[in-house]
Amino acid sequence: MENITRNVKNIIKEIPDNVILEIAAKTRSADEIKTAIDAGAKIIGENYLQESENVYKKLGKIVPWHFIGHLQKNKINRVISIFDMIETVDSFKLAQEIDKRCKKNNKVMEVLIEVNSGREENKFGIIPENVITEIEKISKLVNIKIKGLMTMGPFSGNPEDARPYFKITKILFDEIKNINIHNVEMKYLSMGMTNSYKIAIEEGANIVRIGTLIFGERI
Ligand SMILES: *Cc1c(COP(=O)(O)O)cnc(C)c1O
């Protein structure tokens, strides 16, 4: 646990003040997550609903919770009862479903649009050339509020390889900001993980999602 505290403090010391540290909490225990939050991490990012519910029962809403996994339609109701933001909205259809359920529950859900910046066939996310059209459609849904973009980028051992994909996403982010779509605020750019967060910050990320560097390798 002291390692977790030290790792979080080191990361916070190193990143600029405007960059928010989100922990990628998958597979980690409630105690580990709590330790990282106590050390100063600002957001809990979770990929799996079941796991989140177990942790949530123990910790409650100590900080905002962001959903960062692939969201299936049949899980939306449970996701919106725990999470404050869904970072992985990757289609108009999914957005419509979230909107419908939020309406019933009298909620407005903040979302990020997931960009498939590497145009990879086996990855989720909207390919860059379709992002603006999809955002224009999603922006009409009144129980959803678009707050920015998220991307993973192709996996590579070399963090420099991620740079072009972060650049593409930042260009889109600025472009969308400039065209000023009603009900859309380009505030958060969530990109960068353990091996790539430094590059992501150089390219304009203001949320970084970090797991391994805080907690160690997942087993
Ligand atoms: C696991 C995960 C991360 C963090 O990965 P690390 O390499 O462990 O830092 C970030 N984003 C998402 C969506 C993840 O699933």
PDBQT file of the ligand as one rigid body, heavy atoms in Angstrom, charges set to zero:
ROOT
HETATM    1  C1  LIG A 301      -6.562  -0.632 -18.238  1.00  0.00    +0.000 C 
HETATM    2  C2  LIG A 301      -6.893   0.635 -18.885  1.00  0.00    +0.000 A 
HETATM    3  C3  LIG A 301      -6.089   1.780 -18.733  1.00  0.00    +0.000 A 
HETATM    4  C4  LIG A 301      -4.783   1.799 -17.973  1.00  0.00    +0.000 C 
HETATM    5  O1  LIG A 301      -3.876   0.833 -18.379  1.00  0.00    +0.000 OA
HETATM    6  P1  LIG A 301      -2.416   0.736 -17.697  1.00  0.00    +0.000 P 
HETATM    7  O2  LIG A 301      -1.539   0.350 -18.816  1.00  0.00    +0.000 OA
HETATM    8  O3  LIG A 301      -2.539  -0.327 -16.652  1.00  0.00    +0.000 OA
HETATM    9  O4  LIG A 301      -2.083   2.046 -17.122  1.00  0.00    +0.000 OA
HETATM   10  C5  LIG A 301      -6.510   2.952 -19.330  1.00  0.00    +0.000 A 
HETATM   11  N1  LIG A 301      -7.637   3.022 -20.040  1.00  0.00    +0.000 NA
HETATM   12  C6  LIG A 301      -8.443   1.964 -20.200  1.00  0.00    +0.000 A 
HETATM   13  C7  LIG A 301      -9.686   2.122 -20.992  1.00  0.00    +0.000 C 
HETATM   14  C8  LIG A 301      -8.100   0.747 -19.628  1.00  0.00    +0.000 A 
HETATM   15  O5  LIG A 301      -8.909  -0.315 -19.814  1.00  0.00    +0.000 OA
ENDROOT
TORSDOF 0
